[in-house]
Every structure is written in C-alpha cells, then in structure tokens.
C-alpha cells in the first residue's frame, strides 16, 4: 500500500501537466477560432485608416467614389480616402503593384496581363459592368472598311484600349498592324487630340471625351456596348497585401455600394450632377449627358460581370499569346461585396 501511494503521487504531476496542456490547447483553439471568426465578420477598421486610390482625370466613371467622398460615406466606414489622379490605367496599375495605391479602377485586360505575369493583385468589384467606349473616327470615315491604310490610336501596346481596338477591327474584317497601323497616342484626352489633328483616324473614347469629340466634329461610328455585351469598363482592384486586413476591403466596397445606391436614386440626380461637375471639371450639359450614359452601366453593390471577366481573359490570351490557364479564383475575389 505504501509503495502504491508513492507511485500514485509520483504520477500526479504528470497527470496535472497533461490536463493543463489540454486546457491550454482547447483555450488556444477557441481563441484562434474566435479571432478567425472576428476577422471574417469584421466589416470596417477599428480606427480611421488612410487609403490612396487612383482615378483617371476627366472621366465620369468614378462618380460613385466622388459621391462617397463628398457625402462623407467613406468616413462612416472608418476610411480616409485620398484620390490621386493619374494619366491612364497603366500608371494606376503600376502604383498598385508598388503599394502607392491601395485601390484602383482599371480596364480588366491590364489586370489580367499583370496577374498572368505573377502580380499579387485581386479584382474585387466593378464600377461599370458594361463598356462605355465608343468607336470615334475622323469625319471622312463612313464605315469600317474606310479605315484600311489608316491609323488607330491606343494608350499603349497590351493595355485594354489596345486589346479592345484590335478586337473591334478584327470583328469588322481589318487586320491590326497590317490593314490598320496601331499607334500609341496616350490617355483618352490625348487620343482625342490625335484624332482631331489627323495623327490617327480611329480611336476609342468614353464620357465625357466622346461628347467633346462630337463637338469637335469627330464621328461616333459605333457604340462598343452594342457589339460587346459582356464587359467591365472599370474593375476595382487591390493589392494582395491590402487583403491581409480584409476589413479594409470590406469597408471600401461597402462605402462604394452605399454611394452607388445614392447615385442611382432619381431623387439625388441633381446633387450627383453637381458633384460630378465639381469632381471632373466639366459643365452642366456635358456632365449631365455623361452621367445619363454612364448610370446604366453602374452595377448594384459594385458587382462584377463575371462573363465579362472571362471575355477579358480570352482576349488577353489571343492578343498577348499567353498559353497558361488563368483560373478565375486567381484573378477575382468576390468575398468583399457589401452584405
């Protein structure tokens, strides 16, 4: 009996140690699960967080963000948003990759190309789920065939404007680089200038530059949306490092969704136009016409046109010669829409 008591007492510390370890392990598991759960449901940062967002000057596409800024919606979600105007989506994309910007809106083809090259970027939404581009030509052009031997203005090789322009030319029986020269002419205002001064005879323009083109005597040969049914004019993209704090992306998309709801409410029409005039520096007539044309393309909650993303992937593969598969989940994350 005495020996047995000694043995039992000697085992006691070991038993207690095992119990403690199990308790700690369970507690740790509960804490981890609790933290993970909190991370999944956390809808905005705990404190005011500054994010930089690129916009392209003089385009109406960004009206939901301008409204969110003007109406204090971003602050409601603990975000202090600083807009930086850049000359085209390629510059915006470069800034996103370097961390200068946390969010951008860009043509999807540029994002597809970057991700296929290993960029740590995700598309999380869209400001326009239809194309806003129109095909504009110089006054002497009456039909696509008249463009043979002429020049087409794009931003730069491989970007979305280049891919869309090549797609449209091929659709109308014209071979890019053979029947029609492809010329790097710059961002939208620069392309319009190139069209007006005769450097190019065709390009793609979006509001409000399309209206400026008409005023300058240029001809709208086609609305691209009539021919390309599935597209996203402005995908919302973020750096993968931003998503390490997913509440920031959730807050940004929630603010975007609330602003979109405000923009699409007819009762707010006059105020939205006023915000647009102030933000993009256009007069009431141009802003109003641009907004009316753009509003129909703004998706509820900033949701993507997934078929449009698939089109962009295929288009990039065709033009750029990318052979490897690019699954949607490598490019897109739809987990950040407002609830």
Secondary structure, DSSP 8 states (H G I E B T S, - for coil): -HHHHHHHHHHHHHHHHHHHHHHHHHHHHHHHHHHHHHHHH--S-SS-EEEEEEEETT-GGGHHHHHHHHTTHHHHTTEEEEEEEESSHHHHHHHHHHTS-SEEEE-HHHHHHHHHTT--EEEEEEEESS---EEEE-TT--SGGGGTT-EEEESSTTSHHHHHHHHHHHHTT--BTTTBEEEE--SHHHHHHHHHTTS-SEEEE-TTHHHHHHHTT-EEEEEGGGT--S--SEEEEEETTGGGGHHHHHHHHHHHHHHHHHHH-GGGHHHHHHHHHHHH---HHHHHHHHHHHHTT--GGG---HHHHHHHHHHHHHHH---S---HHHHB--TTS--
